[in-house]
């Protein structure tokens, strides 16, 4: 049998991944929900749903997607060898995040990473219960892109991490793990009929969600009404842009402060106050940190023209 080059390297990598999965799997739960609906004969019948969640504190708090549990009458968690009942503490449909509390105080929390430090090409693991199969199940992939936007009929999710790690129905709400065993994202969606295209909410978005609950007692959405994506060197070179860093405005929401104050699609937002903007999360963080003043100062490049604007911040409750 031929001897493969770098065999020991691959074996060591395999062993490290195995240890990592063993360590974090105790912190990942399968979520089983029941909700009520009407059948064709107007009878109330239960519907079963499945998803995933992960533990963030030993006293029983877990994070999942809001769409996994939003209509649930009952929530059951399968974690390790236990079956636990859980309740919704808070959910934010605008971020597709929910906080659960299990009836226990002895769970193993998973370490939260920093999604701003995630690199394209980085190896990641998606852990959850795809298709409702007993879990946790693991799929391996890489970070394919950052700053992706998904828009539906009644939601917009931005700043998403794209990965080719297999994500299927039932994975939603599970953690996307880096090779340090840290959660860098919450798996949330896949593109039907596409191969290797899945998305995760950055874990820093979850941290902001938790911070809003701590500060205001409920999820708060602070926004100015723009959908953006990071500017890349390739785009800047192709279009001959005068800057290499910033956020390209993909869409301006009609009636929003950005629309009223004249921000346009194609504008490049380079600064919020004195802060340079490289990621969508930078702008969101500064907007949320500016809630007390109620406005944010933006520096915009339009063509080769520099524009300074002061944009009011809209604050709204988005969940409970």
C-alpha positions in Angstrom: 0.0 0.0 0.0 1.5 3.4 -1.0 2.6 5.8 1.7 0.9 9.2 1.2 2.8 12.4 1.8 1.7 14.4 4.8 -0.2 11.3 6.2 0.8 12.2 9.7 -0.4 15.8 9.3 -3.8 14.6 8.1 -4.0 12.1 10.8 -3.2 14.7 13.4 -5.8 17.1 11.9 -8.4 14.3 12.0 -7.6 13.6 15.7 -7.8 17.3 16.6 -11.2 17.6 14.9 -12.4 14.5 16.7 -11.4 15.9 20.1 -12.9 19.2 19.3 -16.3 17.7 18.4 -16.3 15.5 21.5 -15.6 18.6 23.6 -18.4 20.8 22.1 -21.0 18.2 21.4 -22.1 18.3 25.1 -23.1 21.9 24.6 -25.3 21.3 21.5 -29.0 20.4 21.8 -31.6 19.0 19.4 -34.7 21.1 19.6 -38.2 19.5 19.1 -41.2 21.9 19.0 -44.9 21.4 18.9 -47.2 24.0 17.5 -51.0 24.0 16.8 -52.7 24.6 13.5 -56.0 23.8 11.8 -56.5 20.9 9.4 -58.9 20.8 6.5 -61.8 20.0 8.8 -61.0 23.0 11.1 -59.7 20.7 13.8 -56.8 21.8 16.0 -53.9 19.5 15.3 -50.2 19.6 16.6 -47.3 20.0 14.2 -43.8 18.9 15.1 -40.7 21.0 14.3 -37.0 20.3 14.7 -33.9 22.5 15.0 -30.8 22.9 17.1 -29.5 25.1 19.9 -26.3 25.6 21.9 -25.6 26.3 25.6 -24.2 29.7 26.5 -24.3 29.4 30.3 -24.2 26.6 32.8 -27.5 27.7 34.4 -29.5 26.6 31.4 -29.5 29.4 28.8 -29.3 28.5 25.2 -29.3 30.3 21.8 -31.2 29.2 18.7 -32.9 30.8 15.7 -36.2 32.7 16.3 -37.8 30.9 13.4 -37.1 27.5 15.0 -39.3 28.3 18.1 -41.4 31.4 17.3 -44.7 29.5 17.1 -43.9 26.7 19.5 -46.4 25.7 22.2 -43.8 23.3 23.7 -40.0 23.2 23.4 -38.1 20.0 24.2 -34.3 19.8 24.3 -32.3 16.6 23.7 -28.9 17.3 25.1 -26.3 14.7 26.1 -28.5 11.9 27.5 -31.1 14.2 28.9 -34.5 15.4 27.8 -35.3 18.9 29.1 -38.2 21.3 28.7 -37.4 24.8 27.8 -39.2 28.2 27.5 -38.6 31.3 25.4 -36.9 34.1 27.3 -36.6 36.5 24.4 -36.6 36.4 20.6 -35.6 38.9 17.9 -37.1 38.0 14.4 -35.1 40.9 12.8 -31.8 39.1 13.8 -33.4 35.6 13.7 -32.1 34.9 17.2 -33.8 33.6 20.3 -32.8 32.9 23.9 -34.1 29.8 25.7 -34.0 28.8 29.3 -33.9 25.0 30.1 -35.2 23.6 33.4 -31.7 22.8 34.6 -28.7 24.4 36.1 -25.9 22.0 35.1 -25.2 22.4 31.5 -21.8 22.9 29.8 -21.5 26.3 28.0 -19.6 26.6 24.8 -17.1 29.3 24.3 -18.1 32.3 22.1 -15.6 33.5 19.6 -15.2 36.8 17.7 -16.8 36.6 14.2 -15.1 39.8 13.1 -11.8 37.8 13.1 -13.2 35.0 10.9 -11.2 34.7 7.6 -12.4 33.5 4.2 -11.0 30.0 3.7 -11.0 29.2 7.5 -12.0 25.7 8.4 -15.3 25.5 10.3 -17.7 22.8 11.6 -21.5 23.0 11.5 -23.0 21.0 14.4 -26.7 20.3 14.8 -29.5 17.9 14.1 -30.1 18.0 10.3 -33.4 16.6 9.1 -34.3 15.9 12.7 -31.8 13.1 13.0 -30.5 12.3 16.5 -27.4 14.5 17.1 -25.3 16.2 17.3 -24.2 15.7 13.7 -21.1 17.3 12.2 -20.2 18.7 8.8 -16.9 20.1 7.8 -16.3 23.1 5.5 -14.7 26.4 5.0 -15.8 30.0 5.3 -16.7 30.9 1.7 -17.5 34.6 2.1 -18.5 37.2 4.6 -21.0 40.1 4.6 -23.7 38.2 2.7 -27.3 39.5 2.6 -30.5 37.4 2.4 -33.8 39.1 1.9 -37.2 37.5 2.2 -40.8 38.8 2.1 -40.7 40.1 5.7 -37.1 40.0 6.7 -33.6 41.0 5.8 -30.6 39.2 7.3 -27.3 41.0 6.6 -23.6 40.5 7.4 -24.0 36.7 7.2 -21.1 34.2 7.0 -21.3 31.9 4.0 -20.0 28.4 4.3 -19.9 25.2 2.3 -20.3 23.1 5.4 -23.5 21.1 4.8 -26.5 22.8 6.4 -29.9 21.1 6.2 -33.3 21.7 7.8 -32.8 20.9 11.4 -29.4 22.4 11.5 -31.0 25.9 12.1 -29.9 27.3 15.4 -26.8 25.2 15.8 -23.3 26.5 16.2 -20.7 27.1 13.5 -17.4 26.3 15.2 -13.9 27.3 14.4 -10.8 25.2 15.0 -10.4 26.7 18.5 -13.7 25.2 19.5 -15.4 28.6 19.6 -18.8 29.5 18.2 -18.4 32.0 15.4 -21.9 31.8 14.0 -25.4 30.5 14.3 -26.4 28.4 11.3 -29.6 29.8 9.9 -30.3 29.0 6.2 -29.4 27.2 3.1 -30.2 27.9 -0.5 -32.5 25.2 -1.9 -31.2 23.3 -4.9 -27.7 24.8 -4.4 -24.6 22.8 -3.5 -22.5 23.9 -0.6 -24.1 27.3 0.0 -25.2 27.8 3.6 -25.3 30.8 5.9 -24.7 31.6 9.6 -25.5 34.7 11.7 -22.2 36.1 13.2 -21.8 35.4 16.9 -21.1 39.1 17.5 -24.7 39.7 16.4 -25.8 37.3 19.2 -23.6 39.2 21.6 -25.3 42.5 20.7 -28.7 40.8 21.0 -27.7 39.8 24.6 -26.4 43.3 25.3 -29.7 44.9 24.3 -31.6 42.5 26.6 -29.3 43.4 29.4 -29.6 47.1 28.8 -33.3 47.5 27.9 -34.9 44.3 29.0 -36.0 43.4 25.5 -34.5 43.3 22.0 -34.1 46.7 20.4 -33.4 47.3 16.8 -31.5 50.5 16.0 -31.1 51.3 12.3 -30.8 54.1 9.8 -32.2 52.2 6.8 -29.3 51.0 4.7 -28.3 47.5 3.5 -24.5 47.3 3.0 -21.7 45.0 2.1 -17.9 45.4 2.6 -15.9 47.0 -0.2 -13.2 44.7 -1.6 -10.0 45.5 -3.4 -11.3 43.7 -6.5 -14.5 45.9 -6.6 -12.5 49.0 -5.9 -10.0 48.3 -8.7 -12.7 47.2 -11.2 -14.7 50.4 -10.7 -11.7 52.7 -10.2 -12.9 53.8 -6.8 -10.8 56.3 -4.8 -11.0 54.2 -1.5 -10.2 50.6 -0.7 -12.1 50.3 2.6 -15.7 51.0 3.5 -19.2 49.7 3.1 -21.1 49.8 -0.3 -24.7 50.7 0.0 -26.7 48.0 -1.7 -30.1 49.2 -0.9 -31.8 52.2 0.9 -35.1 51.4 2.6 -37.8 53.7 1.4 -39.0 56.1 4.1 -36.0 55.5 6.3 -33.7 58.2 7.7 -31.1 57.3 5.1 -33.6 57.7 2.3 -34.9 61.0 3.6 -31.4 62.4 4.1 -30.2 61.4 0.6 -28.0 58.3 0.9 -28.1 56.6 -2.4 -27.4 53.0 -3.7 -23.7 52.8 -4.7 -22.5 55.2 -2.1 -19.5 54.1 0.0 -19.7 54.8 3.7 -16.1 55.1 4.9 -16.5 56.4 8.5 -19.1 56.5 11.2 -18.0 59.4 13.4 -14.2 59.0 13.7 -14.3 55.2 13.2 -13.2 53.6 9.9 -15.7 51.0 8.6 -14.5 47.7 7.3 -17.3 45.4 8.2 -21.1 45.7 8.4 -20.9 44.9 12.1 -18.7 48.0 12.6 -21.6 50.3 11.4 -24.2 48.4 13.4 -22.1 48.5 16.6 -21.6 52.3 16.3 -25.3 52.9 15.6 -26.2 51.0 18.7 -23.6 52.7 20.7 -25.1 56.1 19.5 -28.6 55.4 20.8 -28.3 58.1 23.5 -27.5 60.8 21.0 -30.0 59.5 18.5 -27.9 60.2 15.5 -24.7 59.0 13.7 -22.3 61.1 11.6 -21.4 59.4 8.3 -18.6 60.1 5.8 -19.7 59.0 2.3 -17.9 58.8 -1.0 -20.1 59.3 -4.1 -18.1 59.0 -7.2 -15.1 61.1 -6.3 -17.0 63.4 -4.0 -16.8 63.3 -0.2 -20.1 64.0 1.6 -20.7 64.4 5.4 -24.2 63.5 6.7 -25.8 63.4 10.1 -28.4 60.6 10.1 -31.1 60.1 12.8 -31.3 56.7 14.3 -34.7 54.8 14.4 -35.3 52.7 17.5 -38.0 50.0 17.5 -38.9 47.0 19.6 -38.6 43.9 17.4 -39.4 41.0 19.8 -39.7 40.4 23.5 
